[in-house]
Amino acid sequence: MTFAPLATEIFLLSMACIILIVDVFLRDERRVLSYALAQLTLLAGALISWSMLGNETQVVLHGTFVSDPMAALLKTSILLVTVGVFMYSRSYLVERDIFRGEFYVLGLFAVLGMLVLVSAHSLLTIYLGLELLSLSLYALVAFQRDSAAASEAAMKYFVLGALASGMLLYGISMLYGATGSLDIGEVAEAIALPGEQGIILVFALCFIVVGLAFKFGAVPFHMWVPDVYHGAPTPVTLFIGSAPKIAAFAMAMRLLTEALGGLYGSWQDMLTILAVLSLVIGNVIAIAQTNIKRMLAYSTIAHVGFLLLGLLAGTTEGFSASMFYAITYALMAIGGFGMVILLSRAGFEADRLDDFKGLNDRSPWFAFMMLILMLSMAGVPPTVGFYAKLAVLQAVIHVDMVWLAVVAVFFSIIGAFYYIRIVKLMYFDAPEGDAPLAVSPDMQIAMSLNGLAVLTLGIFPGGLMAVCNAVLS
């Protein structure tokens, strides 16, 4: 029974190893088997995780691993989002002759790192999960070996990621020195003791927040985001911009609210600064971008600002609003980057804003899907982005930080400009070329489901919000 809470992780690890071995013996024309096995693995893993949603909290493996309802929901979300990522990626990889099993194996190991991160109950487990995720992503960014831009992006990501990991590890080591334990529960108990608010804890908190801010891509630790998003192959950008944000939220919950809850006053001030800077820089600089991948990178930074607002509220309402935001943002992000893949073809990357000109004339349905996604990112009703932002703002207002809500709304209005600009290009400009859209059936299904899911969750957000509230109560 000790290993029952690890069922999802054990299954994913076993299947990743099997796919790696099977792929060695496959010819290129049968490589689709690796893809199919990877998708079945993710769907089965999501079912296993979802089945654990009603289980009681269990801490196993000598206090290093926790299985609780929050972990079950976040793991299910990560696995389902990654199904969408792989579905969008297939046609792109085939057209560029980089359809390899290694892409899916690295993706599965990255997902495994995220799952370990979500269920970490020890500072050491958090670090192990984070490094497994990071190392897999470094390799994925450089996956297109003939691309100089991808190699440069991977190098930047690796150097800055190593720096951030070092910061986090330094904070963890100081926290261990101050409390004498790596167990999150024991760390929280030690911090709660009278007289334990020493300067060493404040320094540890600073280093840990820096590491977290880098993984989120929050300002001023955002310097890697636009370059990596731009240089990496679009399927990898799609992956980095979606599921890891859910894992980063889980990491923040484990570290800040569970381990360092006694230092709430200190980290609330730090997150306030990060959130305001992210909202300002993300929304303002995105306006100047002409490359949609860079624009969506700065958009991600702005959305991270909103996600941090829920965390700094420090209430169950705020945490559930942030969780809802992280899950729904991942859904919006894969749709946005998925549309870039849909318009691309061999020898042509549709990563300029001008590539979206006249999309309504070429395909009214996909223009409508992109319209839903852009309005959702801008926070326009009745899309899910509106409800996600509203829930976060309500949580901030309820802790008497009205000024912060006003700042967030103001910069959201500014940010709406660059989303609406894409809508204008699609519906009111003439297309630059007359090449027909060649879209594979699975891509059509994925994009249609993605856009409709964003709209449906916006009209009926209560179900997912109720689950987010239930797993945190």
Secondary structure, 3 states (H helix, E strand, C coil): CCCHHHHHHHHHHHHHHHHHHHHHCCCHHHCHHHHHHHHHHHHHHHHHHHHCCCCCCEEECCCCEEECHHHHHHHHHHHHHHHHHHHHHHHHHHHCCCCCHHHHHHHHHHHHHHHHHHCECEHHHHHHHHHHHHHHHHHHHCCCCCCHHHHHHHHHHHHHHHHHHHHHHHHHHHHHHHHCCCEHHHHHHHHHCCCCCCHHHHHHHHHHHHHHHHHHCCCCCCCHHHHHHHHCCHHHHHHHCCHHHHHHHHHHHHHHHHHCHHHHHHHHHHHHHHHHHHHHHHHHHHCCCCEHHHHHHHHHHHHHHHHHHHHHHCCHHHHHHHHHHHHHHHHHHHHHHHHHHHHCECCECCCEHHHHCCHHHHCHHHHHHHHHHHHHHHCCCCCHHHHHHHHHHHHHHCCCCHHHHHHHHHHHHHHHHHHHHHHHHHHHCCCCCCCCCCCCHHHHHHHHHHHHHHHHHHHCCHHHHHHHHHHHC
